[in-house]
Amino acid sequence: MNNENKGKKEPWRIIAFIISVLFIVFMWVKNDIVNIYTTMPEEQAVPLIATTLAVYLVKVAVISGGILLIKWIVGKIRK
């Protein structure tokens, strides 16, 4: 990496980030997460929050991995 491109982000990374964030927000809105957590006792909410975050992080990793795989395949086809 040379000095000109050091601070520049690749477009596919920005797209992967935006898709991942939008997916998380969509799932929270679809499942009405805020209402569920506000009506639940605290001793039940903490483990549920931890599990929910872990599942969402796995989903983000899978989506990002899929995007990277597609990018890699397209790069191989171009060569």
C-alpha positions as CSV (number, residue, x, y, z in Angstrom):
1,M,0.0,0.0,0.0
2,N,1.5,3.3,-1.0
3,N,1.1,6.7,0.8
4,E,-1.6,8.0,-1.6
5,N,-4.1,5.2,-0.8
6,K,-3.3,4.9,2.9
7,G,-6.3,6.8,4.3
8,K,-8.7,5.8,1.5
9,K,-11.3,3.1,2.1
10,E,-12.1,0.6,-0.6
11,P,-15.8,1.0,-1.8
12,W,-16.7,-2.7,-1.2
13,R,-15.8,-2.3,2.5
14,I,-18.0,0.7,2.9
15,I,-20.9,-1.2,1.1
16,A,-20.4,-4.2,3.3
17,F,-20.5,-2.0,6.4
18,I,-23.7,-0.2,5.3
19,I,-25.5,-3.5,4.4
20,S,-24.6,-5.0,7.8
21,V,-25.8,-2.0,9.8
22,L,-29.0,-1.7,7.8
23,F,-29.7,-5.4,8.3
24,I,-29.2,-5.1,12.1
25,V,-31.5,-2.0,12.3
26,F,-34.1,-3.8,10.1
27,M,-34.1,-6.8,12.3
28,W,-34.5,-4.7,15.5
29,V,-37.4,-2.8,14.0
30,K,-39.1,-6.0,12.7
31,N,-38.8,-7.8,16.0
32,D,-39.7,-4.7,18.1
33,I,-36.7,-5.3,20.3
34,V,-37.1,-2.1,22.3
35,N,-40.6,-3.0,23.5
36,I,-39.6,-6.5,24.4
37,Y,-36.7,-5.4,26.6
38,T,-38.6,-2.6,28.4
39,T,-41.3,-5.0,29.5
40,M,-39.0,-7.8,30.6
41,P,-37.5,-8.2,34.1
42,E,-33.9,-7.3,34.3
43,E,-32.7,-10.8,35.3
44,Q,-34.2,-12.1,32.1
45,A,-33.2,-9.2,29.9
46,V,-29.4,-9.4,30.4
47,P,-28.9,-13.0,29.1
48,L,-31.3,-12.3,26.2
49,I,-29.4,-9.2,25.2
50,A,-26.1,-11.1,25.2
51,T,-27.6,-13.9,23.1
52,T,-29.2,-11.4,20.7
53,L,-26.0,-9.5,20.2
54,A,-24.1,-12.7,19.6
55,V,-26.6,-13.9,17.0
56,Y,-26.5,-10.5,15.2
57,L,-22.7,-10.5,15.1
58,V,-22.7,-13.9,13.5
59,K,-25.2,-12.7,10.9
60,V,-23.1,-9.7,10.2
61,A,-20.0,-12.0,9.8
62,V,-21.9,-14.3,7.4
63,I,-23.2,-11.4,5.3
64,S,-19.7,-9.8,5.2
65,G,-18.1,-13.2,4.4
66,G,-20.6,-13.7,1.5
67,I,-19.8,-10.3,0.1
68,L,-16.0,-11.0,0.4
69,L,-16.6,-14.4,-1.3
70,I,-18.4,-12.8,-4.2
71,K,-15.7,-10.1,-4.5
72,W,-13.0,-12.9,-4.6
73,I,-14.9,-14.9,-7.2
74,V,-15.4,-11.8,-9.4
75,G,-11.7,-11.0,-9.0
76,K,-10.8,-14.6,-10.2
77,I,-13.1,-14.3,-13.2
78,R,-11.6,-11.0,-14.3
79,K,-8.1,-12.5,-14.4
